[in-house]
Structure formats: C-alpha cells, structure tokens
Amino acid sequence: MKILVLILYTFRELLSRATLVVLAGISTLVIALTMLSISMSESSEGVTLQMFGNPISPPLPADAVGEFVRTSQVGLSKGLFIGIIFLGVFATAGIVPATLRKGTIDLYLSKPLGRWELLLGKCLGAIAVMFVNVLYFIGAIWLTYGVKVGVWNSGFLFSSFSITFVFACLYSLIAFLAVLSRGSPIPIIGAFLYLFVIGGLLESREQVLYLISENTLYRSLIDGLYYVMPQISAMQAGITNQIMETSINWKPFVQSILSAGLFFGVGVAVLSRRDF
Amino acid sequence: MIAIAAESLSKTYTTGLVRKQRINALIDFSLHVEAGQIFGLLGPNGAGKTTFIKTLLSLVHPTSGKVHVLETRLPNTRIRSRIGYLPENHRFPGYLTGEQVLLYFGQLSGVGRSDVKSRITPLLELVGMSQWRRMKVRRYSKGMMQRIGLAQALINDPEVIFLDEPTDGVDPVGRKEIRDILQNLKRQGKTIFLNSHLLSEVELISDRVAILDKGRLLTTGTVDELTAGGYQYQIGIEGTLADTVRNEASAMVMNIQVNGNTLSAELKTTAELNRLIDLLRRNNIPITSIIKKRDTLEDSFINLIKREVAS
C-alpha cells in the first residue's frame, strides 16, 4: 500500500518535470507523423507501402508486407530506445538524490516505512513513468500499422515491456550510484559511461580487453564484471528478435535481472547503514 | 507510562577518509520522558539535540545504548505509525499543494486514504492554513511551511510528537498559536518532545526540561527546579535612598543595587526580605511596590553552560 503511494507520487513528481514533457512531445510528433504519412497501395505487382504518398518499399507480395513492417518497427524501437535512455536517464536520475536530501529524507524515514520500501517505491515510480511513455509510443505505432497496413505485430507491442525492463535494469545502477553519491551528476555520468564506453568494452572484451593482458586473474575479473553488469546490448538484440518474431535468447534478460537485484540490494544495504 | 527512554546512549560520528576524525555527538546519555508531558530539550549549537531526536526516530544509528519509544525497543519501523515528527528545515515536494502534502504523508504514515482526507480540513484549520490549502508549497513562506509541517506531524494522530524548532520563522502571534496547539495536544494526553533554541518558549510550555552540552546530559528537571535558588526582588520607593541607609542595607544583603526609585536585591530567604523592609520603614522611606523576580530558564541555562565551560 505504502509502496503504491510512493509510486503514484513519484509518477506525479516526474510528470511535473520538463524533460518528460519533452519526451512525450517527441513521441507524439513521431506518432502523428506516422499516422499521417503511412499508407498502402495495392497493384497487380503487389502491395507498396508509402510515406507521404512516396513509395518506401518495392511492390511486395502480400506475405512479405509483414516482414517489411517488422523491420521498420525495429528501426522505430531502436530510435525510441535511444530517446528513452537519453531523456529517461536525465529525467529520472534526480529522483533518489532528491529523496535523500536533508529535510526530505527525515520526513520519509519518520514514517512507518522501511528504507528498502522507500528506495523500491521511488525506483518503481520512475520505471512506471518510463513504461507509460514507452507504451504510449509503441501502442500508438502498433495501432497505426495495424489499422493502416493490416499488420498486427504483437512482438512489437510486447517490446514495450522489454524496453521498460532494460530501462529498469539500468535504473538499478543509477539508483545504486545515487545512494552512494547522494547527487544526480554521478548516476547520470555513470549510466552514460556504462552505456557508451564500459558496456561496449565488456561486450567485446575478448577482442579488446583480453589484448591488454593474458593474466588469468585479470581476465577472470573482466569476465566477472561483464556478468555482474546489466547486459544492455544483448537485451537490445533480444528486443530486435522479439519484434522480428524470431527466437529470443533470454539469458541476457535473466542475467540482467540478477544484476539489477544485486545493485538494488547493495543500494539498500548502503542506505540502511547510513545516518541522516 | 514512560513514553521515551534512552539508556547509556552514545553516538560517535567518524569523518574523513584518510585522516579519520571521531566526533562524540552523544556520550552515555540517559533520559526518561513520562507520557503526557511536554518535554523541552535545550543545549547550545552542536550539543547533540538533533542527533538525539534522530536517534529516537532511527534516522541515526546509535553507537551503543538502548532506546525505547512507547515501550518499544528501537529500531522498529511499525512504532513510527504512532509518532509524529516535524524536522528542522524540512522540505516538502514543491509540486504538491498544502492539502496534497497532508494526503501524501498521511498515507505514508499508514492511515487509510479516506481517514486522512477526513483529518485534513480540521488540521488545516487548527494550524491556520485553510486559506492556502490549494497553494503549491513551493510558494509558501517559512512560517507557512512550519504550520503545514506541524499539521503533517499530526496527520496520523500520533501519541508522541517530536518537534525540532517548531516556531522557527513564525511571527510572535503564530508562535503563541503554536504554543496553544501544543498545550491543547498535551491536554489530549499526547507526549510532546520539543527541541528549541527559544528558551523563553520552552519555559512557557514545558513540564520538564533537559539541558545537554557536548553530548552529555547536564541536568534535567521541571522549570521551577532548574530556576530555583535565589530570588531577585525589586522594591519601589519614594524619593532617594540616603547613603547611610544604603550602607546599612548593603551590610545586610549580599547583593543590592539602587537605580533611581528602584532597589534591586538578591535575597535567599523571606526573613532577609522582611529585614530589608523593616530597615526602609524605620527610616521612613515609603515603599510603593515589591516585585519578586525569579531567575529565567535562560539565566539558569547560561549559568549552567558557563559552569560547564569553566570546569
């Protein structure tokens, strides 16, 4: 019950921030453009997909339209993924530090509320906001393609859950860094550093990091670090497969939820020991 | 019933990563507060007052010792549903209005949404904030924040209320109103633990007072007990005091000062007072008034701290 209250009010808090309004605005713009521009024409050669009246596909046999739509949905979901990560991190990274501020944390912790509940409620609130944004975008695009082209790709609709899941895993790292630093710059820098530098290096560790040393301990440490961190790139590949309706490797998702649990658990442990 | 009990409580903060420094915020601190009292905690800046309150709310973990609130050993999350707290320099989420703040923190206190809603209007009236209930708290003045903070501390109808500088930023009329609210809460059987640097206020409403300095409890007692020991009398006279009478009075009384038509004397017993009156009457000096002046809590506090520094 109290966690639900925290989620609802964190939701409201985030809605009062400009970053999310920008994100929702961009989503609305893309949705509106897709709705207005996408159309389909049929001829004896096959079905042609059009954008603003211009063909964007060669004449396709009826059974190949679905494949073409799924590919374009992958492109849209990748764009959304980047948008969500960029703006989402900026919009939500301040939630935990704002809660831990002197004068605010005193109010929360004087209530019959465990520290883990407080952190969980705040994190789930941030994730819930991102889920609504993702669902709004994906749902509207899914509906547009379904109504206008007749392709009802459930994999694309369900990718809204997967994208939110990836964000949630990343958010556990953000929340952990926020508890440690009690400010928002370090979580933001840490998240982007992991996404664009460390994550990529760990992903291609065998080609890059292994070259630095052949020492077994060093390589074990690198491997350990890779498995401890959320598998963002691998999960992104899984989302592509989900939209394309091909088989998905669930291992990165399982590994990432364990990683998220670890970061959240350590974050709670640090928070529980801290004096305010 | 003992509402608050601290036994041999100590708290040491460690600061610095390389050259660690230890700060003893509380040293072997023991204190008991009876239920239904207004208890004032006094001390200079850095004495450990806020650390003590925060220990009672489990915001700070004690290094050693035991703490009980409402006969429950801390830390205990559930007991906080029976506690209200107004922190110093509190910050409410700026995007909420006054009534939304009460609804939010009321629900976090474990009170059902409909119960919280029914409590909001009377509480806002009690703290004089009905007019501004729909204004965002980011636009509130310091005094308004204190009032809404007090309402927040009372939203769960707590048995024990901790108030850290509750009248900070509140005008004199508002301070009087808050004092009246606290007296009324006491009549309802609530225990109020007050941390304030405004000694005159603590003196006006507290049943018992504790003074701490540098993490140690210096003394505890009623205001009368702490201010006892020596009364100052101001005797109004007509005309001026002749030097002979003055010298005789000085020989009789330890400390005497004459300022125009007023004679101020520090006396230990009523017998001394009567002897001084006899002297004045013998010398045909008309007495216009006799005012008994007690030491204020501030006088006692300053004397105690001075003695502590000297020792």
Interface residues (C-beta under 8 A of the other chain):
Chain A: M1 K2 V5 L6 Y9 R12 E13 S16 R101 K102 G103 T104 I105 D106 L107 Y108 L109 S110 K111 P112 L113 G114 R273 D275 F276
Chain B: Y13 K54 L57 S58 L59 V60 H61 T77 R78 I79 R80 S81 I83 G84 Y85 P87 E88 N89 H90 R91 F92 P93 Y95 L96 Y104 F105 Q107 L108 S109 G110 Q152 F162
